[in-house]
Amino acid sequence: MKRRIRRDSLHNQMNVVPYIDVMLVLLVIFMVTAPMFTPGVINLPSVGKAAQVTKQPLEININADGSYTMTQDGKTTPVGALNDLITKAMSLAKDDTPVVIAADKTVQYDKVISVVDKLYSSGIKKVALVVKQKNG
């Protein structure tokens, strides 16, 4: 009786097909979720010294009772309605004259934003808000 040598012994090879499948699934998951993440830190520019205003700004005041006044060159004039305010602002703000809005802190946010929106839609592009700096 002859001994047979088995040639069908185990091979020492690794089956990588399941690993490829797992890697493809992970790749798809990362490709789908990557655009959903927003960066946590935003590097904002800092200003050490503000630029000097070359022209005297036109100041729009919104009082606590909701009335409007305009100040230019030290002259304050009361204005009745929002449309009258925009019309006067368009006539007084020539070319690149900046317009600043000073609103009482008790005025509703909606009223201030409506003034800003009307100014932008009328063609005045240099609009800013006036705030008081805190001490300390």
C-alpha positions as CSV (number, residue, x, y, z in Angstrom):
1,M,0.0,0.0,0.0
2,K,1.4,3.2,-1.1
3,R,0.9,6.3,0.7
4,R,-0.6,9.1,-1.2
5,I,0.7,12.6,-0.8
6,R,-2.1,15.0,-0.8
7,R,-1.5,17.9,-2.9
8,D,-4.8,19.5,-2.0
9,S,-3.4,20.9,1.2
10,L,-4.4,24.3,2.6
11,H,-3.0,27.3,0.9
12,N,-1.6,30.1,3.1
13,Q,-3.3,32.9,1.2
14,M,-5.5,35.6,2.5
15,N,-8.9,36.2,0.9
16,V,-9.1,40.0,0.6
17,V,-12.5,40.3,-1.1
18,P,-14.5,40.9,2.1
19,Y,-12.0,43.6,3.1
20,I,-12.5,45.3,-0.3
21,D,-16.2,45.3,0.3
22,V,-15.9,46.8,3.7
23,M,-13.5,49.5,2.4
24,L,-16.0,50.4,-0.4
25,V,-18.8,50.8,2.0
26,L,-16.7,53.0,4.3
27,L,-15.7,55.1,1.3
28,V,-19.3,55.6,0.3
29,I,-20.2,56.6,3.9
30,F,-17.4,59.1,4.1
31,M,-18.2,60.6,0.7
32,V,-21.8,61.1,1.7
33,T,-21.2,62.5,5.2
34,A,-18.2,64.7,4.4
35,P,-20.1,67.6,2.9
36,M,-22.4,67.7,5.9
37,F,-19.7,68.8,8.3
38,T,-18.9,72.5,8.7
39,P,-15.6,73.7,9.9
40,G,-15.7,74.5,13.6
41,V,-13.2,77.3,13.6
42,I,-13.5,80.3,11.3
43,N,-10.5,82.6,11.1
44,L,-11.9,86.1,10.9
45,P,-9.9,89.1,10.0
46,S,-9.1,91.5,12.8
47,V,-8.8,95.3,12.5
48,G,-6.4,97.2,14.7
49,K,-7.3,100.6,13.4
50,A,-10.5,101.6,11.5
51,A,-10.3,103.4,8.2
52,Q,-11.1,107.1,8.4
53,V,-14.4,108.2,6.8
54,T,-13.7,110.7,4.0
55,K,-17.2,112.0,3.9
56,Q,-19.6,113.0,6.6
57,P,-22.2,110.2,6.9
58,L,-26.0,110.7,6.7
59,E,-27.4,109.6,10.0
60,I,-30.8,108.0,10.3
61,N,-32.2,107.9,13.8
62,I,-35.0,105.6,14.9
63,N,-36.4,106.8,18.2
64,A,-37.9,104.7,21.0
65,D,-41.4,105.6,19.9
66,G,-40.7,104.5,16.3
67,S,-40.3,108.0,14.7
68,Y,-37.6,108.8,12.3
69,T,-35.2,111.7,12.1
70,M,-32.3,112.4,9.8
71,T,-29.1,114.2,10.7
72,Q,-26.6,115.6,8.1
73,D,-24.0,118.3,8.8
74,G,-25.3,118.8,12.3
75,K,-28.9,119.5,11.1
76,T,-31.6,117.2,12.4
77,T,-34.9,117.0,10.6
78,P,-37.9,114.9,11.5
79,V,-39.3,112.5,8.9
80,G,-42.9,111.2,8.9
81,A,-43.0,107.8,7.3
82,L,-40.5,105.2,6.0
83,N,-41.1,106.0,2.3
84,D,-40.5,109.7,3.0
85,L,-37.3,108.7,4.8
86,I,-36.0,106.7,1.9
87,T,-36.9,109.4,-0.6
88,K,-34.9,112.0,1.5
89,A,-32.0,109.6,2.0
90,M,-31.8,109.1,-1.8
91,S,-31.7,112.8,-2.4
92,L,-29.1,113.5,0.3
93,A,-26.8,110.5,-0.2
94,K,-24.9,111.3,-3.3
95,D,-22.6,108.8,-5.0
96,D,-20.7,107.1,-2.1
97,T,-22.0,108.9,0.9
98,P,-22.2,106.5,3.8
99,V,-25.5,106.1,5.6
100,V,-25.5,105.1,9.3
101,I,-28.5,104.0,11.3
102,A,-28.7,104.8,15.0
103,A,-31.7,103.0,16.6
104,D,-32.8,103.0,20.2
105,K,-32.2,99.6,21.9
106,T,-35.9,99.2,22.6
107,V,-36.9,99.5,18.9
108,Q,-38.0,96.2,17.3
109,Y,-35.4,94.5,15.1
110,D,-37.9,94.2,12.3
111,K,-38.2,98.0,12.0
112,V,-34.4,98.5,11.7
113,I,-34.0,95.7,9.1
114,S,-36.9,97.1,7.1
115,V,-35.0,100.5,6.9
116,V,-31.8,98.7,5.9
117,D,-33.6,96.7,3.2
118,K,-35.4,99.8,1.8
119,L,-32.0,101.6,1.6
120,Y,-30.3,98.7,-0.2
121,S,-33.2,98.3,-2.6
122,S,-33.2,102.1,-3.4
123,G,-29.5,101.9,-4.5
124,I,-27.7,103.0,-1.4
125,K,-25.0,100.4,-0.8
126,K,-22.9,101.9,2.1
127,V,-25.2,101.3,5.1
128,A,-23.9,100.7,8.7
129,L,-25.3,100.5,12.2
130,V,-24.2,102.7,15.0
131,V,-23.5,101.0,18.4
132,K,-22.2,102.3,21.7
133,Q,-18.9,100.7,22.9
134,K,-19.0,99.1,26.3
135,N,-16.4,100.2,28.8
136,G,-14.3,97.3,30.1
